[in-house]
């Protein structure tokens, strides 16, 4: 970055930190033993897409790359109500799911979308009904940290479950220390 960039307030985009994702399988065991939550088998990567014809061609190319060697029905793309794009992956094995989500994020980085990656989300559900309720682990791509998000009906959150999950997971995952970054993500395509 040069002097001109500094004077005009331009900054380089932060590169995503993807390697911390591989700590999730250990954390999944902790969630199972401490809170009786198991992987829902769903994960996703959220990114801010471009617009126009090139974006739709890029989406098709990315989807094709992600489906190589996998059952095509286990990978899909969707757009949420805010216009963000999601690559959604289904895999019942949490280790394989993490590897595939990492691969999806890496593919997006390889296609120049690294600065546009926002987060990865993994779903967890009660092992025995009714349980404590669903939980999502959100991975902030730029921070390299996780936070728990426990959505409830009516756009409410279970803050108690989120804080309990944080206390159990702090030894397994890099937990986001700034609670203002623990954003509510409603209507996720990841259940």
C-alpha angles and dihedrals in degrees: 000000000000136000092265091056090049093050093049094044097246117153134187115252115256112252115235118255105221105163096079088069089080091069089069100086090060090047089050089060090051091051090050096050099038104033103015091239121143132189114278088212091244129112135160146187120222123205139164106248130206122244137244134035095319090059093054091047089049091049091052091048093048092047090050091051092049092051095055108118093001136091102272091220091065095064125059140156127224141167122231127218091270093055096254117141122233131199103205120197128190120203126144093211110079093207092052091043091055091048091050094047089049089050091050092050091047090050090052090050090050089054092055096261096112094108088050097055111113110173148326120231131201124192126225126186135186113281090216125029130281094012125152096305136260124315132194124203108213119201114203103216097204096043098042090224138116133221132185120241120190109189120197134185118292095028092293127139133216098231092176092058090046092054093044090051090049091053093051096042100045091092093050105038138033098253119206105251095198106081091195086071091058092099123186110243107198125191094017118183086222113084 
